[in-house]
Amino acid sequence: MDNKEQLISLLSAFICHASSHLPDDVLKRLGEMREIEKEGFAATIYEAMFENMKLADELKRPSCQDTGVLQFFVKAGTKFPYLDDLADVLREATIKATKEAPLRHNAVEVFEEKNTGNNVGHRIPWIDWEIVPGSSDVEIYLYMAGGGCSLPGFSKVLMPLEGYEGIIKAVFDQMTSYGVNACPPCLVGIGIAGSAEVAAKLSKKALLRPVGSHNPNPRAKMMEEEIENGLNKIGLGPGGLGGKLSVMGVNIEQAARHPATLAVGMNTACWAHRRAGIKISSDLSYDLFTHKGVTL
């Protein structure tokens, strides 16, 4: 097996593992929330969630039937020796994992309205690139963007006088209208910027941050905490069936904005937050840093 084939096999195994095992931080937070939700139907739903995860591990099957559209967020070192092949490797790894996991076929070509049958299509899997000068490593985040958790997503430009109150209102309007479709408890990612596309991208990248982490800006951290507390008071509960809590957390990412615009984007992750991160060195050794102690 040459190095390219070895890399395809490694990333296919990475995708398969992520489809059936939630990251460490999500498991920890769900366990904490389970201890709070001891009453009514919520306790039964949490019991079913944890039984589901146990069976996914034992049977080596995806933890949710909707394995989403695959999205990769790549921090690529300019000296990583396989950089030229990486986009092709990710596509081939997606096809391989679709057969081996197996993953549900979720890539439907727009206009043709035809399912490709292998989770690869026009610009799918989506690959977001960041270049790291001088590095010989590559860091890859995988996110499985399911239909339910994507339904509450939005991005819009506010009039600047709406201010941060307008951002909060937009988030609450969306979560109280569509949040139940996202299979709560959700992780809420919010992007704040000067244009709709930047805000949308940042809101997705916010979901890659660990649950329980905070924006280093103290005002942003305060906003994260206040929105989280407010959303929990709505009481969506696990599966949207009512309870004491609604969200695992709220993560905000921001970019400097134009003086005349204030844009907000929001993305949500469902309770089965299939997010995984791997760092691969030039010798193809790796660290699956979201799932500690795992060997692929």
N, C-alpha and C positions, 0 to 999 in steps of 0.2 A: 504494500500500500504506500503510494507516494504521499508527500506532505499535504497536498491539497485534499486528497481523499481522506487523510487522517483528520484534517480540520473539519471536513464535512461531517464525518462520523461523530466527532466530538460535539459539534454544534447541534446535530440531530439529537444526540443523547441529552444535551442541555435542554432542548425544547421539550422532549418527552418528559423529562423529570419535572420541569416547570408546569407542565399540563396537569400533573397529578399530585404535586406537593407545593403547598403554600410557603412563602418565605417565612423565616424565623420571626420577624417582627410582627407580621400579620397574625401568625399563630398565637403569639404571646398576647396581643391585644384582644383577640377573640376569646381567649381563655379568661382574661380579666373581665370582659363584658359578660361572659357567661355567668360569672360569679355574682354579678349585679342583677342579671335578669333571672331571678329565681321564681317569679310569680307568673301564673296564667299560661297562655299558649306560648309565650316567648321562651320559657324553659324547655318546652317540647321541641321547638324549632332549633334551639342551640344543640340539644341532644342529637337531633337528626343531622345537623351540620357536622358535628364531630364524628358521628358514626360514618357519615359520607366520606370524610377525610381518611378515616381508618381503612375503609374498604378500598378507596382509591389507591392507597399505599399497598395494601395486601394483594389486590388484583392487578396492580400496575395499569390502571385505567384513569383517564382524565377525571378530575374532581368535579367537573361540570360538563354537561353534554355540549354546551356552546363554548367551544375552544377559541372562538373569536377570530378576528383578522390579525395576523401576526405583524407586529411593529418592532423594529429594532432601532435602538438609539446607540450609536457607535461613537466612541472616543478613540480615534485611530492615531497611533503614533506614526510620524512620517517615516520612521525607520523600521516599522513592522514589515517583515520580509514578504508577507502575503497580502499586502494592501491592494495590489492590482487585481487580485482574484477575489477579494472579500465579498463584493456584492454578489458575484456568481455563486460563491460558497454558501452564502446565506439563503439564496433561492434554492439551491440543491439540497441544503439541510432541511429546509421547509418541506420540500417534496418527500424526502426520506422520512422525516418525522410524521408526516401526514399518514403514511402507511404503517409506521411502527408503533405510534402512540396508542391507538390511532386518533387522528384529529378529524373533527367534522369538516366537511368541505364547505368553506364559507366565502370563497372568492367568487363573486358574481360580477361579470363584466358589465359595466354601465353601457346603456344603449342596446347592446346585444341581449342583455338580460339572460345570460347563459353562465351557469356555474362551471368553472374550469375543472373541478374535480380533484385538484391537488393543492389548493390554497396559494397558488401562484397565479398572478394575473398582471394586468397593466398597472405598473407602479406598486404592486403588492407582491411580497411583503414590503411594507413601507420601511425605508431606511433613512434615518436622520443622521447626518454626519457632523462630527466635530473633529478638527485636526489638532493634534498635540505635537508641537514641534520638538524634534530631538528624541522622542520616545520610541522604543522598540517594542512596546506592548500595545495591545488593543483591549479596550474595556467595552463590553457589549451588554446593554440592558435589553431584555425581551419583555414586551407587554402584549398580552392576549386581550385584544379589545373586543369584548363580547357585545352583542346587540343590546342587552338590557342595560348594562352599565354605560353604554354610549348614548342611550336615549335622552338623559337629562342634559347632555352637552350642548353648549351654545357659545357664541362669541358675538359681541356687539360693541359699537362705539357709543359712549354716552356723551351728552352735552357736559362740558366741564363743570358747569355750575351744579350738576347733580352730585358731584363729589364722591367721597368714599361711602356716604350714605346710599347713593345710587348703586354702587357696587354691591353693597350688602342686600339692598332690596332686590336686585336682579338675581342674586344667588338664592335668596329665600323664595322668591316667586317660582324659580325653576325647581327647587327641591320640593316645595309643597305641591307642585303640579305634576312633576314627572319622577321625583325621587323614589317613589314606591316601585317604579319599574326597574330600578337599578339594583334590586336584590340587596337591600340594606342588611347589616350596617355598612355604610359606604365610607370610602376614603374620598374626600372632596379635594380636588385640585383646582386652584384659582390662579389665573394669570392676570396681571395688571400691566398695561402698556399704553402706547399711543395709537396703535392700530389693531384691527380685529385679528389679523393673521398672527401677529406676534403674541397677543394675549392668548390666543387659542393654543399655540405651540407651548407656551410657558405653562398653561394649565395642565397639559399632558405631562410635561416634564416634572411638574410638581408631584404627580402620582408616583414617580420613580424614587422620591425621597422616602426614607424609612418612616413608618408610623411612629408618632411620638416625637419626631424631630421638629425643630422650629426654625423659621426664617431668622437669620442673624440680626436683621434690623429690628430693634425693640418695638417699634410701632407696628411693623408687620406681624411680629409675634403676638402682640396684644390683639390685633385684628383676627388672627387665626384662632386664638383662644375664645374670643367673644362670639365669633361665628359658630364655632364648635359647640359652645355652651347653649347658644340659641337654637341651633338645629336639634340638639339632644332634647330640648324642652318640647319639641314637636312630638317626640315619641313615636317615630315610625316603627321602631322595633325590628327584630330580625325577620327578614322576608317581607317587611312592610306590613306585618300583621299586628302591630301594636306592641309597645313596651316602654321601658324607661329611657332608652337611648336610640339614636338614629345613625350616628356616624362613628367610625373608628378614629377619625381625626380630620383636620383641615390643614392643607399645605398651600402656602401662597408663594409664588415666584413673581418677580417684577422686572421691568425694564423701564428706563427713563422714557418719558412721553413728550409729545409735542405740547406746547402750552395751550393749544386750542382743543385738544382731544383727550379723552380718558376712556380707554378700552378695557373691557373685562371679558375673560373667557373662563369657562368652567368645564371640567371633565370629572367624571366620577368613576371610582372602582367599586365593583360589587364586593360582597363579603369574601368570595372566592377570588381574591386579588392575585391572579397569576402574573406576578412580576418577578423576574429573576435577573441577576447580574453576574457576569463572569469576566474575569481578567485573564487574558491569554498572553503568555510571553513568546518571544521569538523561537524558543525551542519547543513550543506547543505544550509546555507545562501550564497549569491553570489553577485558578482559585475561584470556586463558586461561592462568592462572598455573601450572597443573600441566604444561602442554605449551608451553614457551617458544618464541616465534617463529612460532606457528601463527596463520594468518588463516582465519576461518570464512567 
